[in-house]
Amino acid sequence: MPPEPADSSHPAAAAVRSDSPSSSIASLTQATGMRASGRRAIEIIGAAIGCGAGDPRCEYGPDRLREWDFGKRLAAFGCDAVWREQIYPHYGATRSDPQTIVPEFCGRLAYAVAAARRRGATPLVLGGDHSCGIGTWSGVHQSVWQSGPLGLIWIDAHMDSHTPETTPTGALHGMPLAALLGYGDSRLTGLCGVHGKLEPRHVCLIGVRSFEPGEADLVARLGMRVFFADEVRERGMPAVVADALTIVQAGTAGFGVSIDLDAIDPADAPGVGSPVPGGFKGEELVAALGVLAGNPRLLGLEIVEYNPFLDPTGTTRELVLGLAAAALLPAQRADTALACAA
């Protein structure tokens, strides 16, 4: 296993590239992040952003996970994992303008994610508030757009589909999915020089139970499939994830999974940015994600909104590890992740 490098901020010269990715994907290994042995090459990227949320303390989540040797713990389960870098916001003197800070931050994150994909790795982004999702999936899109559309499973208690016109709070972590679909502030929708990284028919949401009319109207108008929390309880997580995979793999170059920890009930995941009662059990999601293990079309994974200040016993931290292991381990080891999260 490669050693974990020292903390480093992204080089100043590493602004988002506007140039296209290489005209062809050199090999299946590079395209999927899978090695010939079936083990994934995983690059962990910490997205230490918090100003997109009302409670900014998720900014410290990636640092705490790294101090806990998250990368080494994940590799111990059977992944070729390395913590590649930690990305921090460039705050001004007042730290008071998320509308400027978040787009710039997401630009550097998109560059880092695209670079990991070019190296043949599967990016694992750990946040940080969910505004970082704009950067994560812009970077994945940049790496695959020539091969086809990007599918995305968005697991969240919220829809995250507000625009500046519909948001009741102005918080950018409530807008990332809308921005990726091309709706909202042009500084967010136009990241990497492309407006609309996702097509609604290739996107679905799982676990939604808290939303406002404005964003619900956009989601309904676009025809995106939403598996509300009630449906997950009625049908079971495995059936819902199976349907979601059908949606995001139909006619796409591959898909990603974005997990906001608030999708899980606060009893199992207390250390989150915006806890909402009535979620599903952590072990239920871990078990369902095992179906992703070994799927070469999984292009990236994102786990966000970890608030270490609300996680005094480390319960949520352990769950983050279990979720990542379930999705990224070799298939025959997926049961180890379930034991980790139990």
N, C-alpha and C positions, 0 to 999 in steps of 0.2 A: 504494500500500500504506500502510495506517495506520501511524504511528510506534508503536514499542513503548513503553508507559508505564513509569514508574519502578516499582520494587518497592513493593508495599504489602501489608500484612496485611489480612485481611478485617475490615471494620468490626465493632466489638464488638456493635452492634445487629443484625448480620446473623446471628442464630441461625436454625436451620432453620425454615422456615415450615411450619406445620401446616395452613395453608389450602389448599384445592384449587386446581389450576391453572384457568385460564379455561375456561369451559364449552364453548368451541369453539375450534378452531385457525383463526386468522385467514386463513391462506393456505397453499398448498402450500410456498411458500418458507420460511415460519416453521416448518412441520412437519418439513421435511426438511433444513434448513440449506443448500439449494441455491438459487442465484440463477437468474434467468431465462436468463443466459448459460450455465448449466451448471456454473459455478464455485462451489465451496463457500465459504461464509463460515465460517472456522474460528477459534475462540477457544481458545487454548492456556492451560491451567491447570496450574501446577506444584503437585504434591502432595508437599510436602517432609516426609514422615513416614518414620521409620526404627525407631521403638521397637516396632513390631509384629513385628520380626524379631530373630533372635539376633545378627546383625551389623547394627548400626544405620546403617552408612555410606551406605546408599541414600538416606538423608535428604538428602544433599548432591547427589544426581543432578540434580534440577531446577535448582538454582542453577548447576551447571557447564554444563548444556545452555543455559541462558539467557545465561550469560556468553559462550558460543560463538556467540551470535546465531542460535540454532536457528530462531526464528520468521521472521527475515529470510531465512534459507537455504531454509526450506520455501516461503515466498512466492515466492522466485525461480524455483521450479519451475512456478509457474502457479496457486497457490492464493491466495485472499484471506485471509491468515492474520495474526493479531495475538496476541501474548502478553498475555493479558488480566490475569492476576494470579498471584501466588505465595501459597500458603497454608501456614502453618507451625503446628506444634503449640503449644499453650499449656502449656508445662512448668511444673510446680511447682518448689519449691526443691530437691527431690531427683531430679527427672526419672525417678522410679522406678515409676510406676503406669500402664502401658499400658492397663489395664482401664478407666481413667478418661480418659486422654489420647486414645485412639483413637476412642471414640464421639463425643467432643466435636469432634475434628478432622473426622471423617467427616460430622458434621452440617453444619459450615461448607462442606465440599467439596460436599456434596449441594446446598446452597443455591446455590453458585456455578455448578454444572453446570446446574441447573434454570433459573437466570437466563440463562445463555448460550443455552439452548434457547428461552426466551421471546423473546430478541432475534433469533431466526431463525438462529442459528449452530449449527454442528456442534462440540461440545466435543471437544477433544483433551487428555486428562489424561496428564501425564507424572510418574511416580513414581520414587522413593518406594517403600516396600515395599508388597506386594499387599494389605495391610489397607485401603489407600485405595480398593480396589474396592468396598467396602461403600458408601462415600460417592458414588463416581462413578455407580454403577448405581441407587442410590436416587434420585439427582437426575434421571437420565434417566427412570426410572419415574414420578417425580412429574410429569414434563412430558407423559407420553403415556397414563397409565393410563385416562383417559376414552375414549380411542380404541381401546384393546385391550391385550392382554398384550405384554410385552417379551420378545423373543428375545435370546439371548446366546451367543456363541462364546467359549469360555474356552481360550486356547492357553497351555499350561503343562506343565512337567515333572512337576508335582504336582497332586493333586486339589483341594487347598485346601478340603476338605470336613470338617474336624474340628469337633468341638464341645468345650466344656470337659471333657466326660466321656471323650472319646476321644483327645485330644491327648497325645502323649508329652512335649512340650516346653512347652506353654502359650503358644507364640508365636501371636499373632493373625493373622500373615500366612498361617497355615495354615488359617484359618477363614472367609475372606470369602465363598466360594461357599455354604457351609452357611448362613451368616447371611442371605444374600440369598434363600435358599430358605425361611427361617423357622426354622432350627434353631440353637440356641446361646443365648448370653447375650442377654437381652431388651434390653439397652442397645444391642446391635448389630442384632438382628433387628427391633426396633421403630423404627428410624430413620425419621424423617418421619411417624411415627404409623401406619405400615402394616407389619404382619408378613407376610413372604413376598412379596417383589417379583417373584419369578420362579416359573414353573411348570416342573417338571422336564421336561415334554415339549417345552418350547421352549428347552432348554439342551443344549449338547453341549461336550465337552472334546476337545482335540486335543494330541497329543504326550506324553501321560502315560507316565512310566516310573519314578517313585519315589513310593510311597504306603504307608500303613499300613492294617492290616485294619479298624480302626474306621471310618475314612472311606470305605474301599472298600465296606463293608457298607451305609452310608447311600446311597452313589451307586447301588449295585445295587438296594437296596430301593425307591428312588425311580424306577428305570428310566431313568436318564439315559444317553444314548448317549456312550460313551467311545471315541475313536479313539486307541488306544494307539500308542506310538512304533513298535512293530513293524508295525502295520497301515499307518502312514504310509509306512514304508520299502517295504512290499510293494506298495501300491497307487499311491503317489505323492501328493504334496501336492495337486495340482489336483483329483484325484478326491475326496479327502477333504474339501477345502473346498467342492466342489460339493454333496456330501451334507450337509455342515453347514449350508449356506445353505438347503437344502430344509427342514431341521428348524426353523431359527430364523425362517423367513419364513412357515411354515404357520400361519395363523390368528392372526398377531400384528400389532401396529401398526407394527412395525419391529424392528430388531435392533441390537445393539452388538457390538463385538469387544474383548476384553481380552487383551493379550499380555504374559505374563511372559517376559522375555528369557531365563530359564533353560530355556525350551523348546528353544532353539537350542543346538547343541553348543558347549562352551566354546572349541573351536578357533576358532570364528567370533565368539563373544560372550564374551570372558573377563571383562568388567566387569559381573558380575551378582551378586545377593545370595546365591544358593544354587546354584552350578554343579553340574550333573549330567551326566556323560559319556553319550554315546550319542544326542545330539539330532540334529536335521536341520540342514542347511546354512542359513545366513542368506539367501543368494541364492535358495534354494528357496522360503522363506516369502515373501520380497519378490515373487517372480514370481507366486506363487499369489494374493497379496492384490490383484494388479492387477484381478481380477474384481470387486472391490468398487468400483472407480473409476466414478463416475457413477451408482451405485446409490442412488436417492433414499430407500430404506428403511434405509440405514445412519444410525443416530441418534447414534452417538458412537464414539470410539476411545480406548483406554487402553493405554499402554505403560509397564511398571513394572519395578521391581527393578534399575534402572541404578545400578551402584556405580562411580563414577569413579576410586576408589582402586585398582581392579583393571583399569583401562583406560589404561595409560600411553601407548599409541600412538594412542588415539582410535578404535580399530577398532569398538568397541561403540557409541560415540557416532555414528559414521557410519552404522551399521546402524539405529539408532533413527530417524535422518532418512530412510533408505531405506524403512523400513517405513511410516512416516507418509505419505511421498510416494506410495508405491504404492497405499495404500488411499484417499487423499483427493484425489489429482490428478485433473484431467479425464482421461477414459479415454484420449484420444489421446496423453497424455504419460506414461502409466504406464511406458513403456520407459525413460524417464529415471531413474526411481527404481531400476530394476534396475542401470543403469550406475553409479549412486551407491553402491550397496551392494557392487558387485563388487570 
